[in-house]
Amino acid sequence: MANAELTKAYDSVKTDIANLLGWFECEMDKKSADLNWGHVGSLSHVRTNLIETLSFISSIDQDQIKDGLAEAWADAEVKNQEQKG
């Protein structure tokens, strides 16, 4: 019985996390009519917290995650240059 309760609790938390990630996606799709540097600061804070959270649940070092983000930006820049070329 304890295993069933544990599994149910675990699955419930995972579902909540998936729903929260969907909510984040909706928030990221929003555009602010009066964009300012405060918005950049707020999103930078969220990014820092997400990196910390991902590091916590995955046991991947935060620097490795940041390196992965930098690689993604570099790849996107290469693709952008190829499309312009």
N, C-alpha and C positions, 0 to 999 in steps of 0.2 A: 504493500500500500504506500509506503514511504517513497518508493521509486516512482510510482505513478504521480504522486503529489509533487515530487521534485521535477519530474519531466513537464508536468503541466505548468508549474511556476516558471521554469526555464523557457518554455515555448511562449508563454505569455509575455515575458520580458523581451524576448527576441522579436515578437510581433510588435510590441510597443516601439522598439528601436526602429524597425522597418517603417512603421507609420510616421515616426518623427523624421526619418530621413526623407520620406515623401513630402512632408510638410516643409522641410528645409528646401527641397527642390522648388516648391511653389514660391517660397519667399525669395529665392534667388532669381526667379523669373520676373519678379516685380521690378519696375523701373521708377526711380524717384524723379519727380518733376523739378525738384529743387536740390539737385545733387550738390553735396559739399564735402569738405575734408572730414567732417565728423562721420559721414557714412563710411568713408574709407577706414577710419580708425575703428569703427564698430565692427566692420567685416574682418579687419585684421585681427581683432580680438577673438572673434568667432573662429577664424582660421587657426589661431594659436591654440585655442581650446580643443578644436577638432584634432589637431596634430597630437596634442597631449592625450586625448581620449583614445585615438587609434593606437598610439604607442602603448597605452595601458592594456588594451584588450588584445593586442597582437604580439606584445613583447618585442616589437621592432623599435629600435632606437629612434628618437625624434629626429636626429640628424639624417638618418637613412630616409625617413619619410620626406624631409625637406629636400634631400638630394633627388628623390623620385619626382617631387613636384618640379624641381628645376629641370630635370630631364624632360618632363612632359612639356614644359614651356619651350625648351630648345627644339624638341621634335615638332611642335606646332609652328615654330618660327621657320624651320626648314620647309615644312609643307606649304606655308604661306609664301615663302620665297619661290618655291617650285611652281606654284600656281600663278605667280606674277610673271615668272620667267618665260 
